Amino acid sequence: MCQFSRQLVLQLILGLAFGHIYGQQMFERIVDGSAVTQKIYPYYVRLHYYGEFTCGGSLVRNNAVLTAAHCVKGRNVEELSVHADTINFSDIGVERTIKYVLIPKEYVMTKRNYGYDLAVLILSSAIPNASVIPLDRSAVAAGTSCLVIGHGRTKESGDLSEQLQEIHVPIMSREVCQHKYRGMRVITQSMMCAAERDNKHAPCKGDSGGPMVCNGKQAGIVSWSVGCARVKYPTVYTDISKVYSFIEYALKKYP
């Protein structure tokens, strides 16, 4: 085999290997969504790290944001910031730095389990005239259609969406979700799942930390999935009703 042929074969093998690795990575989250062209979800915020967009979040108080723990764990708090009152990357909106990051001690991130994936961010100062999202303390019934918004990738190997996107997805029973991830991932009591039968509309990378809103209240936080909009794998969310006590504790600790 000539040198050129050997190099070509090697590149093909490496390409397939890396394609498999990244195709299976966690936190690949909106696919096939609709553009949000007006500021109708004023509680949504963008989380930035060193000035670059990383995750979504939601205002639960005029000086507090709810997001996913994996979006902030191990990061320099001084380099984190949020942008509120914006639906496009070109719009800076109202920017605030972060004063405190609170993550529950139960948070775990292992190969099979991503439990208690939430964080409360206390802002350096309040956002004027902030519109906050109420939190749902009760479990949401399977089949309920819920709103998910974010700037994540529009397809698994695509780019982030500069314009905010929205989708509606139905809640899936924990039993069905556990069956789909059986032998691969653990679906714990702190998690909830949502997906259509064909999983055509789904969050993707960059949507992590964003809110899932059911019946006008935030019921979940975008957490993880395998790939984006794959028929076999529904998106998993942190269940607000199961972690509400920590959120309440965090907000009381830093009023």
C-alpha positions as CSV (number, residue, x, y, z in Angstrom):
1,M,0.0,0.0,0.0
2,C,1.4,3.4,-1.0
3,Q,2.0,6.1,1.7
4,F,-0.9,8.2,0.4
5,S,-3.3,5.2,0.7
6,R,-2.1,4.4,4.2
7,Q,-2.7,8.0,5.3
8,L,-6.2,8.0,3.7
9,V,-7.1,4.8,5.6
10,L,-5.7,6.2,8.8
11,Q,-7.8,9.4,8.4
12,L,-10.9,7.4,7.7
13,I,-10.4,5.3,10.8
14,L,-9.8,8.3,13.0
15,G,-12.8,10.1,11.6
16,L,-15.1,7.2,12.3
17,A,-13.7,6.9,15.8
18,F,-14.0,10.5,16.7
19,G,-17.4,10.6,15.1
20,H,-18.6,7.8,17.3
21,I,-17.2,9.5,20.4
22,Y,-18.7,12.9,19.8
23,G,-21.9,11.4,18.5
24,Q,-22.4,9.7,21.9
25,Q,-21.4,12.6,24.1
26,M,-23.6,13.8,26.9
27,F,-25.1,17.3,27.1
28,E,-26.0,17.3,23.4
29,R,-29.1,19.2,23.6
30,I,-33.1,22.9,20.0
31,V,-33.6,20.8,16.9
32,D,-36.4,21.8,14.4
33,G,-37.6,24.6,16.6
34,S,-39.4,27.9,15.8
35,A,-37.6,31.3,16.1
36,V,-38.7,33.5,18.9
37,T,-38.9,37.0,17.3
38,Q,-40.4,38.9,20.2
39,K,-39.4,39.1,23.9
40,I,-42.3,36.9,25.1
41,Y,-40.2,34.9,27.5
42,P,-38.5,37.6,29.6
43,Y,-37.4,35.2,32.3
44,Y,-35.0,33.5,29.9
45,V,-31.3,34.4,30.3
46,R,-28.0,33.5,28.6
47,L,-25.1,32.3,30.6
48,H,-21.7,33.3,29.4
49,Y,-18.2,32.2,30.4
50,Y,-15.2,34.4,29.6
51,G,-17.6,36.3,27.3
52,E,-18.7,33.2,25.4
53,F,-22.3,31.8,25.4
54,T,-22.4,28.4,27.2
55,C,-25.9,27.7,28.6
56,G,-29.3,28.9,29.2
57,G,-31.0,29.8,32.5
58,S,-34.1,31.4,34.0
59,L,-34.8,34.3,36.3
60,V,-36.5,33.0,39.5
61,R,-35.9,36.2,41.3
62,N,-34.7,39.7,40.2
63,N,-31.2,38.7,41.4
64,A,-31.2,35.0,41.1
65,V,-30.9,32.6,38.1
66,L,-31.6,28.8,37.9
67,T,-29.5,26.8,35.6
68,A,-27.8,23.3,35.3
69,A,-24.9,22.5,37.7
70,H,-22.8,21.1,34.8
71,C,-22.9,24.6,33.2
72,V,-21.0,26.2,36.2
73,K,-19.3,23.4,38.2
74,G,-15.6,24.0,38.4
75,R,-15.7,27.3,36.6
76,N,-14.2,30.6,37.7
77,V,-17.2,32.5,39.2
78,E,-15.5,35.8,38.4
79,E,-15.7,35.0,34.6
80,L,-19.4,34.0,34.6
81,S,-22.1,36.4,33.6
82,V,-25.7,36.4,32.5
83,H,-27.5,38.4,29.8
84,A,-31.2,39.1,30.4
85,D,-33.9,40.7,28.2
86,T,-32.5,39.4,24.9
87,I,-33.5,37.0,22.2
88,N,-30.5,37.3,19.9
89,F,-26.7,37.0,20.3
90,S,-26.3,40.4,18.8
91,D,-28.3,41.9,21.7
92,I,-26.3,42.4,24.9
93,G,-29.4,43.0,26.9
94,V,-29.0,43.5,30.6
95,E,-25.7,42.0,31.8
96,R,-24.8,41.0,35.3
97,T,-21.9,39.2,36.9
98,I,-22.3,36.4,39.4
99,K,-21.7,36.8,43.1
100,Y,-22.4,33.3,44.4
101,V,-22.9,29.9,42.8
102,L,-24.8,27.3,44.8
103,I,-24.8,23.6,43.8
104,P,-26.5,20.9,45.8
105,K,-24.1,18.4,47.6
106,E,-26.2,15.6,46.0
107,Y,-25.0,16.6,42.5
108,V,-23.2,13.8,40.8
109,M,-21.6,13.5,37.3
110,T,-20.5,10.0,36.5
111,K,-20.6,7.9,33.3
112,R,-24.0,6.5,34.2
113,N,-25.6,9.2,36.5
114,Y,-26.1,13.0,36.3
115,G,-28.3,13.5,39.4
116,Y,-29.4,16.8,40.9
117,D,-28.1,18.8,37.9
118,L,-29.1,22.3,39.1
119,A,-27.4,25.4,40.3
120,V,-28.7,28.7,41.7
121,L,-26.7,31.8,40.7
122,I,-27.0,34.9,42.9
123,L,-26.3,38.0,40.7
124,S,-24.0,40.9,41.6
125,S,-27.1,43.2,41.6
126,A,-30.8,43.0,40.8
127,I,-32.1,43.3,37.2
128,P,-34.6,46.2,37.1
129,N,-38.2,45.3,36.3
130,A,-37.3,41.7,36.0
131,S,-39.9,39.2,35.0
132,V,-39.5,35.9,36.9
133,I,-40.9,32.4,36.2
134,P,-42.8,30.7,38.9
135,L,-41.6,27.2,39.9
136,D,-43.8,24.1,39.9
137,R,-43.6,22.3,43.2
138,S,-45.8,19.4,41.9
139,A,-44.9,16.6,39.5
140,V,-46.1,17.1,35.9
141,A,-48.3,14.4,34.5
142,A,-47.1,12.3,31.6
143,G,-48.4,13.6,28.3
144,T,-48.4,17.2,29.3
145,S,-47.1,19.5,26.5
146,C,-44.3,21.7,27.7
147,L,-42.3,24.6,26.3
148,V,-38.5,24.5,26.0
149,I,-36.5,27.5,24.8
150,G,-32.8,28.0,24.0
151,H,-30.0,29.0,21.7
152,G,-28.6,25.4,21.3
153,R,-27.6,23.7,18.1
154,T,-30.3,23.3,15.5
155,K,-29.0,19.8,14.6
156,E,-26.5,17.4,16.3
157,S,-23.5,18.5,14.3
158,G,-24.8,22.0,13.6
159,D,-24.1,25.5,14.9
160,L,-25.6,27.4,17.8
161,S,-28.7,29.4,17.0
162,E,-28.2,33.1,17.2
163,Q,-31.9,33.6,17.4
164,L,-33.7,32.1,20.4
165,Q,-35.7,29.0,19.5
166,E,-38.8,27.3,21.0
167,I,-40.4,23.9,20.9
168,H,-43.2,22.0,22.6
169,V,-42.6,18.5,23.8
170,P,-44.7,16.0,25.9
171,I,-43.7,14.7,29.2
172,M,-42.7,11.0,29.2
173,S,-43.3,8.7,32.1
174,R,-40.2,7.9,34.1
175,E,-40.9,4.2,33.6
176,V,-40.7,4.5,29.8
177,C,-37.7,6.7,30.0
178,Q,-35.9,4.2,32.3
179,H,-36.7,1.5,29.8
180,K,-35.2,3.5,26.9
181,Y,-31.9,4.1,28.8
182,R,-31.8,0.7,30.4
183,G,-28.3,-0.6,30.7
184,M,-26.8,2.7,29.6
185,R,-27.8,5.5,32.0
186,V,-29.6,5.8,35.3
187,I,-32.9,7.8,35.4
188,T,-33.2,8.9,39.0
189,Q,-36.0,10.5,41.0
190,S,-34.5,13.9,40.5
191,M,-34.9,13.6,36.7
192,M,-37.9,13.8,34.3
193,C,-38.0,13.0,30.6
194,A,-39.8,14.5,27.6
195,A,-39.9,13.6,23.9
196,E,-42.3,13.1,21.0
197,R,-42.7,9.6,19.5
198,D,-40.3,10.4,16.7
199,N,-38.3,12.9,18.9
200,K,-38.2,15.3,15.9
201,H,-38.2,18.4,18.2
202,A,-35.6,18.3,20.9
203,P,-33.1,20.4,22.8
204,C,-29.4,20.2,21.7
205,K,-26.0,21.3,22.8
206,G,-26.2,24.9,24.2
207,D,-29.7,24.5,25.5
208,S,-28.5,23.0,28.8
209,G,-29.6,24.9,31.9
210,G,-32.6,26.4,30.1
211,P,-36.2,26.1,31.4
212,M,-38.9,23.6,30.6
213,V,-42.2,25.4,31.2
214,C,-45.4,23.4,31.8
215,N,-48.8,25.1,32.4
216,G,-47.1,28.5,32.9
217,K,-44.6,27.3,35.5
218,Q,-41.0,26.0,35.2
219,A,-41.1,22.3,35.9
220,G,-37.7,21.3,34.6
221,I,-34.1,22.3,33.7
222,V,-32.5,21.0,30.5
223,S,-29.9,18.5,31.6
224,W,-28.7,15.8,29.2
225,S,-29.3,13.3,26.4
226,V,-27.4,11.1,24.1
227,G,-27.0,13.0,20.8
228,C,-29.7,15.4,19.6
229,A,-33.3,14.4,18.6
230,R,-32.4,10.7,18.4
231,V,-35.5,8.5,18.3
232,K,-34.2,6.1,20.9
233,Y,-33.0,8.7,23.5
234,P,-35.4,11.2,25.0
235,T,-34.0,14.4,26.6
236,V,-33.6,14.3,30.4
237,Y,-34.4,17.3,32.6
238,T,-33.9,18.0,36.3
239,D,-37.3,17.7,37.9
240,I,-38.0,21.0,39.8
241,S,-40.6,19.3,42.1
242,K,-37.9,16.9,43.3
243,V,-35.2,19.5,44.0
244,Y,-37.4,22.5,45.1
245,S,-36.2,22.3,48.7
246,F,-32.6,23.1,47.6
247,I,-33.8,26.1,45.5
248,E,-35.8,27.4,48.4
249,Y,-32.8,27.0,50.7
250,A,-30.5,28.8,48.3
251,L,-32.8,31.7,47.8
252,K,-33.3,32.1,51.6
253,K,-29.6,31.9,52.2
254,Y,-29.0,34.9,49.9
255,P,-32.1,37.1,49.9
